[in-house]
Amino acid sequence: MNLNPADVLNPVFNLLDSIIQNYGAYLFLAFAWLSVLVLAWVFSGGLGRKFPYQPHVRAGIGIIIQPHTPPPPPAIIIHEHDPPDDGMD
């Protein structure tokens, strides 16, 4: 009895090679669509734990748009120039 792994698994590898050779394009398309479905399931919460007696809490995202208010007009500051008092007047 020959228990060499290369000899035991050789028929399996030949079968897989022939399947890929004959149906490779169809397998690729099937795995591509299957991966899209799995990603959609994961992103929708498929891997999250489900606790049986937990209340459902819903939270929404609110967008508040505030109207633009113009800035207040600038305050007019009048400053009179006072010459220095050096006694020359």
N, CA, C and O atoms as a GROMACS GRO file, in nm:
protein
  356
    1MET      N    1   0.083  -0.116   0.000
    1MET     CA    2   0.000   0.000   0.000
    1MET      C    3   0.089   0.124   0.000
    1MET      O    4   0.180   0.138   0.082
    2ASN      N    5   0.060   0.213  -0.093
    2ASN     CA    6   0.140   0.333  -0.108
    2ASN      C    7   0.065   0.449  -0.043
    2ASN      O    8  -0.044   0.484  -0.088
    3LEU      N    9   0.121   0.509   0.062
    3LEU     CA   10   0.058   0.620   0.132
    3LEU      C   11   0.132   0.751   0.108
    3LEU      O   12   0.126   0.843   0.189
    4ASN      N   13   0.202   0.759  -0.004
    4ASN     CA   14   0.269   0.882  -0.037
    4ASN      C   15   0.163   0.988  -0.071
    4ASN      O   16   0.078   0.963  -0.156
    5PRO      N   17   0.166   1.105  -0.007
    5PRO     CA   18   0.061   1.205  -0.032
    5PRO      C   19   0.055   1.249  -0.178
    5PRO      O   20  -0.054   1.280  -0.227
    6ALA      N   21   0.167   1.254  -0.246
    6ALA     CA   22   0.164   1.295  -0.385
    6ALA      C   23   0.090   1.194  -0.471
    6ALA      O   24   0.018   1.233  -0.563
    7ASP      N   25   0.106   1.067  -0.443
    7ASP     CA   26   0.036   0.964  -0.521
    7ASP      C   27  -0.112   0.953  -0.483
    7ASP      O   28  -0.196   0.925  -0.569
    8VAL      N   29  -0.145   0.976  -0.356
    8VAL     CA   30  -0.283   0.964  -0.312
    8VAL      C   31  -0.367   1.081  -0.364
    8VAL      O   32  -0.482   1.063  -0.405
    9LEU      N   33  -0.309   1.200  -0.363
    9LEU     CA   34  -0.383   1.319  -0.404
    9LEU      C   35  -0.373   1.350  -0.553
    9LEU      O   36  -0.437   1.444  -0.601
   10ASN      N   37  -0.296   1.274  -0.626
   10ASN     CA   38  -0.279   1.300  -0.770
   10ASN      C   39  -0.411   1.291  -0.847
   10ASN      O   40  -0.433   1.377  -0.933
   11PRO      N   41  -0.499   1.195  -0.822
   11PRO     CA   42  -0.628   1.194  -0.894
   11PRO      C   43  -0.716   1.316  -0.859
   11PRO      O   44  -0.789   1.366  -0.944
   12VAL      N   45  -0.708   1.360  -0.736
   12VAL     CA   46  -0.786   1.479  -0.697
   12VAL      C   47  -0.736   1.601  -0.772
   12VAL      O   48  -0.816   1.680  -0.823
   13PHE      N   49  -0.604   1.617  -0.780
   13PHE     CA   50  -0.548   1.731  -0.852
   13PHE      C   51  -0.580   1.724  -1.001
   13PHE      O   52  -0.607   1.826  -1.063
   14ASN      N   53  -0.578   1.605  -1.058
   14ASN     CA   54  -0.613   1.590  -1.200
   14ASN      C   55  -0.760   1.627  -1.224
   14ASN      O   56  -0.793   1.690  -1.324
   15LEU      N   57  -0.848   1.587  -1.131
   15LEU     CA   58  -0.989   1.623  -1.144
   15LEU      C   59  -1.009   1.775  -1.136
   15LEU      O   60  -1.082   1.832  -1.216
   16LEU      N   61  -0.944   1.838  -1.038
   16LEU     CA   62  -0.956   1.983  -1.025
   16LEU      C   63  -0.899   2.056  -1.146
   16LEU      O   64  -0.956   2.155  -1.192
   17ASP      N   65  -0.787   2.008  -1.199
   17ASP     CA   66  -0.729   2.069  -1.319
   17ASP      C   67  -0.823   2.059  -1.438
   17ASP      O   68  -0.838   2.154  -1.514
   18SER      N   69  -0.887   1.944  -1.454
   18SER     CA   70  -0.978   1.929  -1.568
   18SER      C   71  -1.103   2.015  -1.552
   18SER      O   72  -1.153   2.070  -1.650
   19ILE      N   73  -1.155   2.027  -1.428
   19ILE     CA   74  -1.272   2.112  -1.405
   19ILE      C   75  -1.239   2.257  -1.434
   19ILE      O   76  -1.317   2.327  -1.498
   20ILE      N   77  -1.123   2.303  -1.387
   20ILE     CA   78  -1.083   2.442  -1.412
   20ILE      C   79  -1.058   2.464  -1.560
   20ILE      O   80  -1.090   2.570  -1.614
   21GLN      N   81  -1.000   2.367  -1.626
   21GLN     CA   82  -0.972   2.381  -1.770
   21GLN      C   83  -1.101   2.389  -1.851
   21GLN      O   84  -1.110   2.467  -1.946
   22ASN      N   85  -1.200   2.311  -1.816
   22ASN     CA   86  -1.324   2.306  -1.893
   22ASN      C   87  -1.424   2.414  -1.853
   22ASN      O   88  -1.495   2.468  -1.939
   23TYR      N   89  -1.432   2.446  -1.726
   23TYR     CA   90  -1.535   2.536  -1.676
   23TYR      C   91  -1.478   2.656  -1.599
   23TYR      O   92  -1.545   2.709  -1.511
   24GLY      N   93  -1.357   2.697  -1.630
   24GLY     CA   94  -1.291   2.803  -1.555
   24GLY      C   95  -1.362   2.936  -1.561
   24GLY      O   96  -1.374   3.005  -1.460
   25ALA      N   97  -1.409   2.974  -1.679
   25ALA     CA   98  -1.476   3.104  -1.693
   25ALA      C   99  -1.607   3.106  -1.614
   25ALA      O  100  -1.639   3.206  -1.550
   26TYR      N  101  -1.682   2.997  -1.618
   26TYR     CA  102  -1.807   2.990  -1.545
   26TYR      C  103  -1.783   2.990  -1.394
   26TYR      O  104  -1.858   3.052  -1.318
   27LEU      N  105  -1.678   2.920  -1.351
   27LEU     CA  106  -1.645   2.921  -1.209
   27LEU      C  107  -1.605   3.060  -1.162
   27LEU      O  108  -1.643   3.103  -1.053
   28PHE      N  109  -1.529   3.132  -1.246
   28PHE     CA  110  -1.488   3.268  -1.211
   28PHE      C  111  -1.610   3.359  -1.195
   28PHE      O  112  -1.621   3.434  -1.098
   29LEU      N  113  -1.702   3.352  -1.290
   29LEU     CA  114  -1.822   3.435  -1.282
   29LEU      C  115  -1.906   3.399  -1.160
   29LEU      O  116  -1.959   3.488  -1.092
   30ALA      N  117  -1.919   3.271  -1.131
   30ALA     CA  118  -1.998   3.230  -1.015
   30ALA      C  119  -1.934   3.278  -0.885
   30ALA      O  120  -2.005   3.328  -0.797
   31PHE      N  121  -1.802   3.265  -0.871
   31PHE     CA  122  -1.735   3.311  -0.750
   31PHE      C  123  -1.737   3.463  -0.738
   31PHE      O  124  -1.746   3.516  -0.627
   32ALA      N  125  -1.729   3.534  -0.850
   32ALA     CA  126  -1.734   3.680  -0.846
   32ALA      C  127  -1.870   3.727  -0.795
   32ALA      O  128  -1.877   3.814  -0.708
   33TRP      N  129  -1.981   3.670  -0.850
   33TRP     CA  130  -2.114   3.711  -0.804
   33TRP      C  131  -2.140   3.665  -0.661
   33TRP      O  132  -2.206   3.734  -0.584
   34LEU      N  133  -2.087   3.549  -0.626
   34LEU     CA  134  -2.104   3.502  -0.490
   34LEU      C  135  -2.032   3.594  -0.391
   34LEU      O  136  -2.082   3.618  -0.282
   35SER      N  137  -1.915   3.644  -0.429
   35SER     CA  138  -1.842   3.735  -0.339
   35SER      C  139  -1.916   3.867  -0.324
   35SER      O  140  -1.915   3.925  -0.215
   36VAL      N  141  -1.982   3.916  -0.429
   36VAL     CA  142  -2.061   4.038  -0.418
   36VAL      C  143  -2.177   4.016  -0.322
   36VAL      O  144  -2.206   4.102  -0.239
   37LEU      N  145  -2.244   3.903  -0.332
   37LEU     CA  146  -2.355   3.873  -0.241
   37LEU      C  147  -2.308   3.859  -0.096
   37LEU      O  148  -2.376   3.905  -0.004
   38VAL      N  149  -2.193   3.797  -0.076
   38VAL     CA  150  -2.140   3.781   0.060
   38VAL      C  151  -2.103   3.917   0.118
   38VAL      O  152  -2.130   3.942   0.236
   39LEU      N  153  -2.042   4.004   0.039
   39LEU     CA  154  -2.008   4.138   0.088
   39LEU      C  155  -2.133   4.218   0.123
   39LEU      O  156  -2.134   4.289   0.223
   40ALA      N  157  -2.236   4.208   0.043
   40ALA     CA  158  -2.362   4.278   0.072
   40ALA      C  159  -2.423   4.225   0.201
   40ALA      O  160  -2.477   4.302   0.281
   41TRP      N  161  -2.416   4.096   0.222
   41TRP     CA  162  -2.469   4.036   0.345
   41TRP      C  163  -2.390   4.082   0.467
   41TRP      O  164  -2.448   4.113   0.571
   42VAL      N  165  -2.257   4.087   0.455
   42VAL     CA  166  -2.173   4.129   0.567
   42VAL      C  167  -2.197   4.276   0.600
   42VAL      O  168  -2.210   4.312   0.717
   43PHE      N  169  -2.205   4.362   0.498
   43PHE     CA  170  -2.224   4.504   0.523
   43PHE      C  171  -2.365   4.535   0.574
   43PHE      O  172  -2.385   4.639   0.637
   44SER      N  173  -2.461   4.449   0.551
   44SER     CA  174  -2.596   4.472   0.602
   44SER      C  175  -2.611   4.419   0.744
   44SER      O  176  -2.722   4.423   0.799
   45GLY      N  177  -2.505   4.370   0.805
   45GLY     CA  178  -2.510   4.324   0.944
   45GLY      C  179  -2.524   4.175   0.958
   45GLY      O  180  -2.570   4.128   1.062
   46GLY      N  181  -2.486   4.098   0.858
   46GLY     CA  182  -2.502   3.954   0.863
   46GLY      C  183  -2.412   3.887   0.964
   46GLY      O  184  -2.444   3.778   1.012
   47LEU      N  185  -2.300   3.948   0.999
   47LEU     CA  186  -2.210   3.885   1.095
   47LEU      C  187  -2.232   3.934   1.237
   47LEU      O  188  -2.165   3.887   1.329
   48GLY      N  189  -2.323   4.029   1.257
   48GLY     CA  190  -2.349   4.081   1.392
   48GLY      C  191  -2.422   3.980   1.476
   48GLY      O  192  -2.501   3.899   1.426
   49ARG      N  193  -2.395   3.984   1.605
   49ARG     CA  194  -2.464   3.893   1.697
   49ARG      C  195  -2.606   3.938   1.718
   49ARG      O  196  -2.634   4.058   1.724
   50LYS      N  197  -2.693   3.843   1.729
   50LYS     CA  198  -2.834   3.871   1.753
   50LYS      C  199  -2.866   3.827   1.896
   50LYS      O  200  -2.859   3.709   1.929
   51PHE      N  201  -2.900   3.924   1.982
   51PHE     CA  202  -2.940   3.894   2.118
   51PHE      C  203  -3.092   3.886   2.123
   51PHE      O  204  -3.159   3.976   2.072
   52PRO      N  205  -3.149   3.781   2.182
   52PRO     CA  206  -3.293   3.758   2.169
   52PRO      C  207  -3.383   3.861   2.239
   52PRO      O  208  -3.487   3.897   2.184
   53TYR      N  209  -3.345   3.910   2.356
   53TYR     CA  210  -3.434   3.997   2.432
   53TYR      C  211  -3.377   4.138   2.444
   53TYR      O  212  -3.381   4.198   2.552
   54GLN      N  213  -3.325   4.188   2.338
   54GLN     CA  214  -3.268   4.322   2.339
   54GLN      C  215  -3.361   4.416   2.262
   54GLN      O  216  -3.401   4.385   2.149
   55PRO      N  217  -3.395   4.529   2.320
   55PRO     CA  218  -3.485   4.621   2.248
   55PRO      C  219  -3.414   4.680   2.127
   55PRO      O  220  -3.294   4.704   2.128
   56HIS      N  221  -3.494   4.704   2.024
   56HIS     CA  222  -3.438   4.760   1.902
   56HIS      C  223  -3.430   4.912   1.916
   56HIS      O  224  -3.529   4.977   1.948
   57VAL      N  225  -3.313   4.965   1.894
   57VAL     CA  226  -3.291   5.108   1.904
   57VAL      C  227  -3.257   5.158   1.765
   57VAL      O  228  -3.166   5.107   1.700
   58ARG      N  229  -3.331   5.255   1.720
   58ARG     CA  230  -3.307   5.311   1.588
   58ARG      C  231  -3.250   5.451   1.604
   58ARG      O  232  -3.298   5.529   1.686
   59ALA      N  233  -3.150   5.481   1.528
   59ALA     CA  234  -3.090   5.614   1.530
   59ALA      C  235  -3.080   5.662   1.386
   59ALA      O  236  -3.037   5.589   1.298
   60GLY      N  237  -3.120   5.784   1.366
   60GLY     CA  238  -3.113   5.841   1.233
   60GLY      C  239  -3.008   5.950   1.227
   60GLY      O  240  -2.966   6.004   1.329
   61ILE      N  241  -2.968   5.980   1.110
   61ILE     CA  242  -2.871   6.087   1.088
   61ILE      C  243  -2.949   6.208   1.040
   61ILE      O  244  -3.016   6.203   0.937
   62GLY      N  245  -2.942   6.316   1.115
   62GLY     CA  246  -3.013   6.437   1.078
   62GLY      C  247  -2.916   6.541   1.027
   62GLY      O  248  -2.807   6.559   1.080
   63ILE      N  249  -2.957   6.609   0.924
   63ILE     CA  250  -2.876   6.717   0.868
   63ILE      C  251  -2.952   6.847   0.892
   63ILE      O  252  -3.066   6.862   0.849
   64ILE      N  253  -2.888   6.939   0.960
   64ILE     CA  254  -2.949   7.068   0.989
   64ILE      C  255  -2.883   7.172   0.901
   64ILE      O  256  -2.761   7.191   0.905
   65ILE      N  257  -2.964   7.239   0.822
   65ILE     CA  258  -2.913   7.344   0.735
   65ILE      C  259  -2.958   7.478   0.792
   65ILE      O  260  -3.078   7.505   0.800
   66GLN      N  261  -2.863   7.560   0.832
   66GLN     CA  262  -2.894   7.690   0.887
   66GLN      C  263  -2.876   7.794   0.778
   66GLN      O  264  -2.777   7.792   0.705
   67PRO      N  265  -2.972   7.886   0.766
   67PRO     CA  266  -2.956   7.988   0.663
   67PRO      C  267  -2.839   8.079   0.696
   67PRO      O  268  -2.808   8.106   0.812
   68HIS      N  269  -2.775   8.125   0.594
   68HIS     CA  270  -2.659   8.209   0.610
   68HIS      C  271  -2.704   8.349   0.650
   68HIS      O  272  -2.781   8.413   0.577
   69THR      N  273  -2.657   8.397   0.763
   69THR     CA  274  -2.690   8.533   0.804
   69THR      C  275  -2.572   8.622   0.768
   69THR      O  276  -2.457   8.585   0.791
   70PRO      N  277  -2.600   8.738   0.710
   70PRO     CA  278  -2.489   8.825   0.673
   70PRO      C  279  -2.419   8.877   0.798
   70PRO      O  280  -2.482   8.892   0.903
   71PRO      N  281  -2.292   8.904   0.788
   71PRO     CA  282  -2.221   8.954   0.906
   71PRO      C  283  -2.272   9.095   0.940
   71PRO      O  284  -2.317   9.168   0.852
   72PRO      N  285  -2.265   9.132   1.065
   72PRO     CA  286  -2.312   9.265   1.103
   72PRO      C  287  -2.224   9.372   1.038
   72PRO      O  288  -2.106   9.349   1.012
   73PRO      N  289  -2.284   9.490   1.012
   73PRO     CA  290  -2.202   9.595   0.951
   73PRO      C  291  -2.090   9.637   1.045
   73PRO      O  292  -2.106   9.634   1.167
   74PRO      N  293  -1.978   9.676   0.989
   74PRO     CA  294  -1.866   9.713   1.076
   74PRO      C  295  -1.898   9.841   1.154
   74PRO      O  296  -1.959   9.934   1.101
   75ALA      N  297  -1.858   9.841   1.277
   75ALA     CA  298  -1.880   9.959   1.360
   75ALA      C  299  -1.782  10.068   1.317
   75ALA      O  300  -1.663  10.042   1.296
   76ILE      N  301  -1.832  10.189   1.305
   76ILE     CA  302  -1.747  10.300   1.264
   76ILE      C  303  -1.683  10.360   1.389
   76ILE      O  304  -1.752  10.408   1.479
   77ILE      N  305  -1.556  10.355   1.392
   77ILE     CA  306  -1.481  10.410   1.505
   77ILE      C  307  -1.412  10.536   1.456
   77ILE      O  308  -1.330  10.532   1.364
   78ILE      N  309  -1.444  10.646   1.519
   78ILE     CA  310  -1.382  10.773   1.482
   78ILE      C  311  -1.276  10.803   1.587
   78ILE      O  312  -1.304  10.811   1.707
   79HIS      N  313  -1.157  10.819   1.539
   79HIS     CA  314  -1.046  10.849   1.630
   79HIS      C  315  -0.984  10.982   1.585
   79HIS      O  316  -0.932  10.994   1.474
   80GLU      N  317  -0.990  11.078   1.671
   80GLU     CA  318  -0.930  11.206   1.638
   80GLU      C  319  -0.784  11.203   1.680
   80GLU      O  320  -0.749  11.155   1.788
   81HIS      N  321  -0.704  11.255   1.594
   81HIS     CA  322  -0.561  11.256   1.621
   81HIS      C  323  -0.530  11.370   1.715
   81HIS      O  324  -0.555  11.487   1.684
   82ASP      N  325  -0.476  11.339   1.828
   82ASP     CA  326  -0.434  11.441   1.924
   82ASP      C  327  -0.283  11.456   1.913
   82ASP      O  328  -0.208  11.364   1.944
   83PRO      N  329  -0.239  11.574   1.868
   83PRO     CA  330  -0.094  11.592   1.861
   83PRO      C  331  -0.033  11.590   2.001
   83PRO      O  332  -0.098  11.627   2.099
   84PRO      N  333   0.088  11.549   2.008
   84PRO     CA  334   0.152  11.546   2.140
   84PRO      C  335   0.166  11.687   2.198
   84PRO      O  336   0.188  11.783   2.125
   85ASP      N  337   0.154  11.697   2.324
   85ASP     CA  338   0.166  11.826   2.391
   85ASP      C  339   0.312  11.849   2.427
   85ASP      O  340   0.357  11.810   2.535
   86ASP      N  341   0.384  11.913   2.334
   86ASP     CA  342   0.525  11.936   2.359
   86ASP      C  343   0.552  12.084   2.391
   86ASP      O  344   0.668  12.126   2.401
   87GLY      N  345   0.446  12.162   2.405
   87GLY     CA  346   0.461  12.302   2.443
   87GLY      C  347   0.497  12.393   2.328
   87GLY      O  348   0.537  12.507   2.353
   88MET      N  349   0.484  12.350   2.205
   88MET     CA  350   0.521  12.434   2.090
   88MET      C  351   0.402  12.511   2.033
   88MET      O  352   0.419  12.580   1.932
   89ASP      N  353   0.287  12.503   2.092
   89ASP     CA  354   0.170  12.576   2.040
   89ASP      C  355   0.177  12.720   2.071
   89ASP      O  356   0.086  12.795   2.034
   0.00000   0.00000   0.00000
